Amino acid sequence: MWLNIGVDESNILLDWQNITLKFIEEARRDLFYKAFIAEIDNTVVGLVVQKTFLSFK
């Protein structure tokens, strides 16, 4: 994705996948993040990420 929008490969950390997976795990566990993927014929056509806000009472 980043290469497709012009980010130079030298600016991408070699461990990008593990860093991303760790963030997702922590965000789901501690920050109430949810992700939804839309697929057509096994091709991702959309993605949305939501952070649930818990209001104070």
Contacts in CASP RR format, 6 or more apart in sequence:
PFRMAT RR
TARGET T0000
AUTHOR 0000-0000-0000
METHOD contacts of the structure
MODEL  1
MWLNIGVDESNILLDWQNITLKFIEEARRDLFYKAFIAEIDNTVVGLVVQ
KTFLSFK
2 11 0 8 1.000
2 12 0 8 1.000
3 9 0 8 1.000
3 12 0 8 1.000
13 19 0 8 1.000
24 33 0 8 1.000
24 35 0 8 1.000
27 33 0 8 1.000
27 51 0 8 1.000
28 34 0 8 1.000
31 51 0 8 1.000
32 51 0 8 1.000
32 52 0 8 1.000
32 54 0 8 1.000
33 49 0 8 1.000
33 50 0 8 1.000
33 51 0 8 1.000
33 52 0 8 1.000
34 49 0 8 1.000
34 50 0 8 1.000
34 52 0 8 1.000
35 47 0 8 1.000
35 48 0 8 1.000
35 49 0 8 1.000
35 50 0 8 1.000
36 47 0 8 1.000
36 48 0 8 1.000
36 49 0 8 1.000
36 50 0 8 1.000
37 44 0 8 1.000
37 46 0 8 1.000
37 47 0 8 1.000
38 44 0 8 1.000
38 45 0 8 1.000
38 46 0 8 1.000
38 47 0 8 1.000
39 45 0 8 1.000
END
